[in-house]
């Protein structure tokens, strides 16, 4: 398991496109809108130890508490700016990105 350091968040990115059995790419309206808006969606897998430390309203003792005060938790789907952070080039983590905590712009769902 990869553990992010400092104020970084590990996110497993959602695929933007689907393909037919013949290999034709099918994009839904929401996927097209995400592409145009420069945002990505993914699931939060892990938090660095200093996530959201020092931000107003984020005074929890742990990174999980501070992330919850920011508005998300591990396992939540979140939206973030597309080109932020680092796309991992590690076997088994090809669809994962490590981003800075403040680049999470919305929690999706509950």
C-alpha positions in Angstrom: 0.0 0.0 0.0 1.3 3.4 -0.9 1.2 5.9 2.0 1.1 9.6 1.1 3.4 11.9 3.0 2.8 15.4 4.4 -0.3 17.1 3.1 -0.9 14.7 0.2 -3.9 12.6 -0.6 -3.9 9.3 -2.5 -6.8 9.0 -5.0 -7.9 6.2 -7.3 -9.2 7.9 -10.4 -12.4 7.0 -12.1 -12.2 6.0 -15.8 -13.5 8.8 -18.1 -14.3 6.6 -21.1 -15.9 3.3 -21.8 -15.4 1.2 -24.9 -17.6 -1.2 -26.8 -16.5 -4.8 -27.5 -15.3 -3.5 -30.9 -13.1 -0.9 -29.3 -15.2 2.2 -30.0 -14.9 4.8 -27.2 -18.3 5.9 -25.8 -18.4 9.1 -23.7 -21.4 10.0 -21.6 -22.6 13.6 -21.3 -21.3 13.9 -17.8 -17.9 12.4 -18.8 -17.7 14.9 -21.7 -18.6 17.8 -19.3 -15.8 16.7 -16.9 -13.3 16.6 -19.8 -14.3 20.1 -20.9 -14.2 21.4 -17.3 -10.7 20.1 -16.5 -11.9 18.1 -13.5 -11.5 14.5 -12.5 -13.3 12.3 -10.0 -11.8 9.6 -7.8 -12.0 7.8 -4.5 -9.9 8.9 -1.6 -7.7 5.9 -0.4 -5.2 7.4 2.0 -4.2 10.6 3.7 -0.9 12.1 4.6 -0.2 12.8 8.3 -0.5 16.6 8.0 -3.6 16.8 5.7 -5.4 20.2 6.2 -3.2 21.0 9.2 -3.3 24.7 10.0 -6.5 25.6 8.0 -9.2 27.4 9.7 -11.9 25.0 11.0 -9.6 22.0 10.6 -8.3 21.5 14.1 -8.7 17.8 14.5 -6.0 15.7 16.1 -5.7 13.3 13.2 -5.6 13.6 9.4 -8.9 11.8 9.2 -10.6 14.3 11.6 -9.2 17.3 9.7 -10.3 15.8 6.3 -13.8 15.3 7.7 -13.8 18.9 8.8 -12.8 19.9 5.3 -15.7 17.8 4.0 -14.6 14.3 2.9 -13.3 11.1 4.4 -11.4 8.0 3.2 -13.7 6.1 0.8 -15.5 9.2 -0.5 -15.7 10.1 -4.1 -14.2 13.6 -4.7 -13.7 16.0 -7.5 -10.3 17.6 -8.1 -8.5 19.7 -10.7 -7.3 17.4 -13.5 -3.7 18.3 -13.8 -2.9 18.6 -10.1 -0.5 16.3 -8.3 1.4 13.3 -9.7 0.0 10.4 -11.7 1.7 7.3 -10.3 3.9 5.2 -12.5 4.0 2.2 -10.1 2.8 -1.3 -11.0 -0.7 -1.8 -9.6 -1.2 1.9 -9.2 -1.5 3.1 -12.8 -4.9 4.7 -12.2 -3.9 6.5 -9.0 -2.8 10.1 -8.4 -1.3 11.8 -5.4 -2.6 15.4 -5.0 -2.3 18.2 -2.5 -5.1 18.3 0.1 -6.5 21.7 -0.9 -7.0 20.6 -4.5 -10.0 18.6 -3.5 -12.8 20.9 -4.6 -15.9 18.8 -3.9 -17.1 15.6 -2.2 -19.6 13.7 -4.3 -22.5 11.9 -2.6 -23.4 11.8 1.0 
